[in-house]
Amino acid sequence: DGGITQSPKYLFRKEGQNVTLSCEQNLNHDAMYWYRQDPGQGLRLIYYSQIVNDFQKGDIAEGYSVSREKKESFPLTVTSAQKNPTAFYLCASSMEAVYSNQPQHFGDGTRLSIL
Amino acid sequence: GNSVTQMEGPVTLSEEAFLTINCTYTATGYPSLFWYVQYPGEGLQLLLKATKADDKGSNKGFEATYRKETTSFHLEKGSVQVSDSAVYFCALSDQTGGFKTIFGAGTRLFVKA
């Protein structure tokens, strides 16, 4: 079955530590996204990528970094510069970024907490 | 800029009750509209979509009609079940806003047996 796999499901970060969240898709989608979800709030876009080796900042990119070396993979690093990293992180993909009627497919998320 | 406004939750209903979750939007172009559902501990799943005015999206007994004159895309279901308990997100995507999908804040639905 095609889909998006996020790992780990739960992650704990110590102060001053960088952590990396994995996102892999086998849908052959060009575009991939990272969102942050806080309790009672909608999704906020962190980074997105429309093609391999290219990515852009979303609305809340500070304290985060990404790479897109392969079409299937779009890992997110939460750096120590992100002072409030506790949240639910969702990865998504869509067939093509340029057509507005393409829905996004989501992984099951990673819940990040501070130790 | 583009935005989506949903009714605040939580919404609590008894099984077999009628459901309406209101969604209105602001967009500069001609957006596509979506409803996504999120079950506890999971990511979002597409529930239905509509890509032009007067289109009706439907899936699993849920329906929503794209109303351009009222800039609305309200979600309805005639008879809810306990298994419909989840968070529902209205969203839009508009080419004049780039590729970005704008999500509403979500509305939590509780259905009691």
Interface residues (C-beta under 8 A of the other chain):
Chain A: I4 Q6 A31 G40 Q41 G42 L43 L45 Y48 Q50 G58 L90 A92 A97 V98 Y99 S100 N101 Q102 P103 Q104 H105 F106 G107 D108 G109
Chain B: P31 S32 F34 Y36 G41 E42 G43 L44 Q45 L46 K49 T51 F89 S93 D94 Q95 F99 K100 T101 F103 G104 A105 G106
